Amino acid sequence: MVKNLQDTTTLNNGVKMPWFGLGVFKVEEGPELVNAVKYAIKHGYRSIDTAAIYENEAGVGQAIREAIEEEGISREDLFITSKVWNSELGYESTLAAYEASLNKLGLDYLDLYLIHWPVEGKYKDAWRALETLYKEGKVRAIGVSNFQVHHLEDLLKDAEIKPMINQVEYHPRLTQLEVKTFCQDNGIQLEAWSPLMQGQLLDQPVLKDIANKYNKTVPQVILRWDLQNGVVTIPKSTKEHRIVENANIFDFELSNEDMELINSLNQNLRVGPDPDNFDF
């Protein structure tokens, strides 16, 4: 059971990754971004998730440097993730994209680097590049994002190194049971993006009832559900009180009955693109 904000899961290569972190999707460069990352670290978060396409790696890097100094922690205390964008998928281009992300972040290494989307005909070359980065010690863990079971099966046919993470859209309306089961069976840690369904679940009656029962908010119930399902989660917020509230989920446990109730809300409903049908 996950007991606190800095508890970790051990990935299939032995690297420890925090169960809980901050996502910065759609947060533009500027003071709001820098402050959000610094708030998170100040309040005990140790995992920060960004991506090349978010165009905010420089601000994330600035915030990390300032937080390390202000909070008296070291780089090794943090777990930083970024992702290679679709236009850079290919062997050489992915290697170059990694260096570009590192430069923007101002870091010597990343803890986790992901292929952002399974672009057909391109992700295998990109994976070879990630394997090279990993073997050279430039990144501590590698993985994928938005991969369905057939993408993973295809990748594993030729991969030398198994992905450590698959980060997917995951929330009570999209429980991805098939993907989750496949990842569990193959030692790939599942990670949730958009765990709160971009705020669309706040008034859901079942979730409101459960939240009232535990004297918690709906987001806290959902994030707790993630963790009890064995899914790493990275909710996004820029407001300090919300960043603190999101992480205040380690003092209660959902009953099996309530877990099942939340599981039953699944409608296979996406707020993001379909990994089998996207054109970017």
C-alpha positions as CSV (number, residue, x, y, z in Angstrom):
1,M,0.0,0.0,0.0
2,V,1.2,3.5,-0.9
3,K,1.7,5.4,2.3
4,N,3.1,8.8,1.4
5,L,3.9,11.2,-1.5
6,Q,7.4,9.9,-1.8
7,D,6.6,6.2,-1.9
8,T,7.9,4.5,-5.0
9,T,7.2,1.6,-7.3
10,T,10.2,-0.4,-8.6
11,L,10.3,-0.6,-12.4
12,N,11.4,-3.7,-14.2
13,N,15.0,-2.5,-14.3
14,G,15.2,-1.9,-10.6
15,V,14.8,1.9,-10.8
16,K,12.4,3.4,-8.2
17,M,9.8,5.8,-9.5
18,P,7.4,7.9,-7.3
19,W,3.8,6.7,-7.5
20,F,2.6,10.3,-7.6
21,G,3.8,13.3,-9.5
22,L,2.9,16.6,-11.2
23,G,2.0,16.9,-14.9
24,V,2.5,20.1,-16.8
25,F,0.5,19.5,-20.0
26,K,-0.7,22.8,-21.6
27,V,1.0,25.0,-18.9
28,E,2.8,27.7,-20.9
29,E,6.3,29.0,-20.2
30,G,6.3,31.7,-17.6
31,P,5.9,32.4,-13.9
32,E,2.8,30.2,-13.5
33,L,4.7,27.1,-14.7
34,V,7.8,27.8,-12.7
35,N,5.7,28.4,-9.5
36,A,3.6,25.3,-10.0
37,V,6.7,23.1,-10.2
38,K,8.3,24.8,-7.3
39,Y,5.1,24.5,-5.2
40,A,4.9,20.8,-6.0
41,I,8.5,20.2,-4.9
42,K,8.1,22.4,-1.8
43,H,5.1,20.3,-0.7
44,G,6.9,17.0,-1.2
45,Y,6.4,16.0,-4.8
46,R,9.5,14.4,-6.4
47,S,8.2,13.5,-9.8
48,I,7.7,16.0,-12.6
49,D,6.4,15.0,-16.1
50,T,6.8,17.1,-19.2
51,A,7.3,16.6,-23.0
52,A,8.9,18.2,-25.9
53,I,5.5,19.1,-27.5
54,Y,4.4,21.0,-24.3
55,E,7.1,23.6,-25.2
56,N,7.8,24.2,-21.5
57,E,10.9,22.2,-20.8
58,A,13.0,25.4,-20.2
59,G,10.6,26.6,-17.5
60,V,10.4,23.2,-15.9
61,G,14.2,23.1,-15.8
62,Q,14.4,26.6,-14.3
63,A,11.9,25.6,-11.6
64,I,13.9,22.4,-10.8
65,R,17.1,24.4,-10.4
66,E,15.5,27.0,-8.1
67,A,13.7,24.3,-6.1
68,I,16.8,22.3,-5.5
69,E,18.5,25.4,-4.1
70,E,15.6,26.6,-2.1
71,E,14.5,23.3,-0.7
72,G,18.0,21.9,0.0
73,I,17.4,18.8,-2.0
74,S,19.6,17.2,-4.8
75,R,18.9,16.4,-8.4
76,E,19.0,12.7,-7.4
77,D,16.0,13.2,-5.2
78,L,13.8,14.1,-8.2
79,F,12.4,11.9,-11.0
80,I,12.1,13.9,-14.3
81,T,10.2,12.6,-17.3
82,S,10.1,13.9,-20.9
83,K,8.9,12.5,-24.2
84,V,10.0,12.5,-27.8
85,W,7.4,14.0,-30.2
86,N,6.0,12.3,-33.3
87,S,7.9,14.5,-35.8
88,E,11.2,13.3,-34.3
89,L,10.5,9.6,-34.3
90,G,13.4,7.8,-36.0
91,Y,16.8,6.6,-34.8
92,E,19.0,9.6,-35.3
93,S,16.2,12.1,-34.9
94,T,15.2,10.6,-31.5
95,L,18.7,10.7,-30.3
96,A,18.9,14.4,-31.3
97,A,15.5,15.1,-29.7
98,Y,16.7,13.7,-26.4
99,E,19.7,16.0,-26.4
100,A,17.5,19.0,-27.3
101,S,15.2,18.2,-24.3
102,L,18.1,17.8,-22.0
103,N,19.5,21.2,-23.1
104,K,16.2,22.9,-22.6
105,L,15.8,21.4,-19.2
106,G,19.4,22.1,-18.3
107,L,19.9,18.6,-16.9
108,D,22.6,16.0,-17.3
109,Y,20.2,13.1,-17.6
110,L,16.5,12.2,-17.5
111,D,15.0,9.6,-15.2
112,L,12.4,8.5,-17.8
113,Y,12.1,9.1,-21.5
114,L,9.0,8.1,-23.4
115,I,7.8,7.7,-27.0
116,H,4.8,10.0,-26.9
117,W,2.6,8.3,-29.5
118,P,2.7,5.0,-31.4
119,V,3.2,6.4,-34.9
120,E,3.0,3.5,-37.3
121,G,6.3,2.6,-39.0
122,K,8.3,4.9,-36.8
123,Y,8.2,3.8,-33.2
124,K,10.5,0.8,-33.6
125,D,13.4,3.0,-34.9
126,A,12.7,5.4,-32.0
127,W,12.7,2.6,-29.5
128,R,16.1,1.5,-30.8
129,A,17.3,5.0,-30.1
130,L,15.9,4.9,-26.5
131,E,17.6,1.5,-26.0
132,T,20.9,3.2,-27.1
133,L,20.4,6.1,-24.7
134,Y,19.6,3.6,-21.9
135,K,22.6,1.4,-22.6
136,E,24.9,4.5,-22.7
137,G,23.6,5.5,-19.2
138,K,22.0,8.8,-20.5
139,V,18.6,7.9,-19.1
140,R,17.6,5.8,-16.1
141,A,14.4,4.3,-17.6
142,I,12.7,4.2,-20.9
143,G,9.1,3.6,-21.9
144,V,6.2,4.4,-24.1
145,S,3.0,6.5,-24.0
146,N,-0.4,5.8,-25.5
147,F,0.5,2.3,-26.6
148,Q,-2.4,-0.2,-27.0
149,V,-1.8,-4.0,-26.5
150,H,-1.1,-4.6,-30.2
151,H,1.5,-1.8,-30.3
152,L,3.2,-3.3,-27.3
153,E,3.2,-6.8,-28.8
154,D,4.6,-5.4,-32.0
155,L,7.4,-3.5,-30.1
156,L,8.3,-6.5,-28.0
157,K,8.9,-8.7,-31.0
158,D,12.1,-6.7,-31.8
159,A,12.9,-4.9,-28.6
160,E,16.1,-5.8,-26.8
161,I,14.9,-3.9,-23.7
162,K,11.3,-4.1,-22.5
163,P,9.6,-0.8,-21.8
164,M,9.5,0.1,-18.1
165,I,6.4,2.4,-18.4
166,N,3.3,2.7,-20.5
167,Q,1.7,6.1,-19.9
168,V,-1.9,6.2,-21.1
169,E,-5.2,8.1,-20.6
170,Y,-6.7,6.5,-17.6
171,H,-9.6,7.6,-15.4
172,P,-12.9,6.1,-14.2
173,R,-14.6,6.5,-17.6
174,L,-11.6,4.8,-19.4
175,T,-10.2,2.0,-17.3
176,Q,-8.2,0.3,-20.1
177,L,-8.5,-3.1,-18.5
178,E,-6.9,-4.9,-21.5
179,V,-3.9,-2.6,-21.5
180,K,-3.6,-2.7,-17.8
181,T,-3.7,-6.5,-17.6
182,F,-1.2,-6.8,-20.5
183,C,1.2,-4.4,-18.7
184,Q,0.9,-6.2,-15.4
185,D,1.5,-9.6,-17.0
186,N,4.6,-8.2,-18.8
187,G,6.2,-6.2,-15.9
188,I,5.4,-2.8,-17.5
189,Q,4.3,-0.2,-15.1
190,L,1.1,1.6,-16.1
191,E,0.9,5.4,-15.6
192,A,-2.1,7.6,-15.9
193,W,-2.4,10.9,-17.8
194,S,-5.5,13.0,-17.5
195,P,-6.5,11.0,-14.4
196,L,-9.2,13.5,-13.5
197,M,-10.7,13.5,-17.1
198,Q,-10.0,17.2,-17.4
199,G,-12.4,18.0,-14.6
200,Q,-15.4,16.2,-16.3
201,L,-16.0,13.9,-13.3
202,L,-16.4,16.5,-10.5
203,D,-20.2,16.2,-10.5
204,Q,-20.5,12.5,-11.1
205,P,-23.0,11.3,-8.5
206,V,-21.3,8.0,-7.5
207,L,-18.0,9.7,-7.1
208,K,-19.6,12.5,-5.0
209,D,-21.3,9.9,-2.7
210,I,-18.0,8.1,-2.2
211,A,-16.1,11.4,-1.6
212,N,-18.7,12.4,1.0
213,K,-18.4,9.0,2.7
214,Y,-14.6,9.5,3.2
215,N,-14.8,13.2,3.8
216,K,-12.6,13.8,0.7
217,T,-13.0,15.5,-2.7
218,V,-13.9,13.8,-5.9
219,P,-10.4,14.3,-7.3
220,Q,-8.8,12.8,-4.1
221,V,-11.1,9.7,-4.5
222,I,-10.1,9.3,-8.1
223,L,-6.4,9.7,-7.4
224,R,-6.6,7.3,-4.5
225,W,-8.4,4.8,-6.8
226,D,-5.4,5.1,-9.3
227,L,-2.9,4.2,-6.6
228,Q,-5.0,1.3,-5.3
229,N,-5.2,0.0,-8.8
230,G,-1.4,0.0,-9.0
231,V,-1.3,2.9,-11.5
232,V,1.3,5.7,-11.2
233,T,-0.5,9.1,-11.6
234,I,0.5,12.6,-12.5
235,P,-2.4,15.1,-12.0
236,K,-1.9,18.6,-13.5
237,S,-2.5,21.7,-11.5
238,T,-0.9,25.2,-11.3
239,K,-2.6,26.3,-8.1
240,E,-0.8,25.7,-4.9
241,H,-3.8,24.8,-2.8
242,R,-4.9,22.2,-5.5
243,I,-1.4,20.8,-5.7
244,V,-1.5,20.2,-2.0
245,E,-5.1,18.9,-2.0
246,N,-4.3,16.4,-4.9
247,A,-1.6,14.9,-2.8
248,N,-3.6,14.6,0.4
249,I,-4.7,11.1,-0.4
250,F,-2.5,9.0,1.9
251,D,-4.6,9.1,5.0
252,F,-7.5,6.9,3.8
253,E,-8.1,3.7,1.8
254,L,-11.1,3.0,-0.5
255,S,-13.0,-0.3,0.4
256,N,-13.0,-3.1,-2.2
257,E,-16.7,-2.3,-2.7
258,D,-16.0,1.3,-3.5
259,M,-13.1,0.4,-5.8
260,E,-15.5,-1.9,-7.7
261,L,-18.1,0.9,-7.9
262,I,-15.6,3.2,-9.4
263,N,-14.3,0.5,-11.8
264,S,-17.9,0.1,-13.0
265,L,-18.1,3.7,-14.2
266,N,-16.0,2.7,-17.3
267,Q,-17.5,3.7,-20.7
268,N,-14.3,3.4,-22.8
269,L,-14.7,7.2,-23.1
270,R,-11.6,9.2,-24.1
271,V,-11.0,13.0,-23.7
272,G,-7.7,12.7,-25.7
273,P,-7.0,11.2,-29.1
274,D,-7.5,7.5,-30.0
275,P,-4.1,5.8,-30.2
276,D,-5.4,3.7,-33.1
277,N,-6.7,6.7,-35.0
278,F,-4.7,10.0,-34.8
279,D,-3.1,12.1,-37.5
280,F,-0.5,14.2,-35.9
